[in-house]
Amino acid sequence: GAVVSQHPSWVICKSGTSVKIECRSLDFQATTMFWYRQFPKQSLMLMATSNEGSKATYEQGVEKDKFLINHASLTLSTLTVTSAHPEDSSFYICSVRYRENQPQHFGDGTRLSIL
Amino acid sequence: GQNIDQPTEMTATEGAIVQINCTYQTSGFNGLFWYQQHAGEAPTFLSYNVLDGLEEKGRFSSFLSRSKGYSYLLLKELQMKDSASYLCAPMDSNYQLIWGAGTKLIIKP
């Protein structure tokens, strides 16, 4: 069964809206959670790495004020896309990892469409 | 720099065998993962190799040669549902996965 729950799966909203995406680890407490973005026919792009209780580490070029990440507990991380614009439309996917040398398990992803 | 090289697209016939090759260069190495990603969906974990050799898991096998920076994913008895992208993702010294664009596999009847 699924080990990662991501909600919502689909969001359509107006430009300027802020959107929150939730990622939950269901089976175990996750040491690390990752947030990715994927544009059509392109590779996964890591946006940030998140550990419980500490600030997220953002990849170069990702605006931390635009993409707010809160890893409030060992089982929950949220990504908030603030003041979203059409260029933020993409497929956002979270993943969890329980130990460093173990695979990342992905949520089902959130398809975000900004009108 | 870090990079991954996989064929962009491959085509195979239902019931056949296909091998998807991957060469990589990373800063340090902590193993290599293969993921499957169907169109419009998130990736799912297939296999992990950290030592040289072949790991077999049902219809799928994965091979690693660390000295050559080379891995392959072997899919046997292909089924239509195997049509997907296959992502080779080595892990660097910081335990970060390096992602390429993957190989799109098309299965024909």
Interface residues (C-beta under 8 A of the other chain):
Chain A: Q6 K41 Q42 S43 L44 M45 L46 T49 F91 I93 E100 N101 Q102 P103 Q104 H105 F106 G107 D108 G109 R111
Chain B: N30 G31 F33 G40 E41 A42 P43 T44 F45 Y48 V50 L87 M91 Y95 Q96 L97 W99 G100 A101 G102
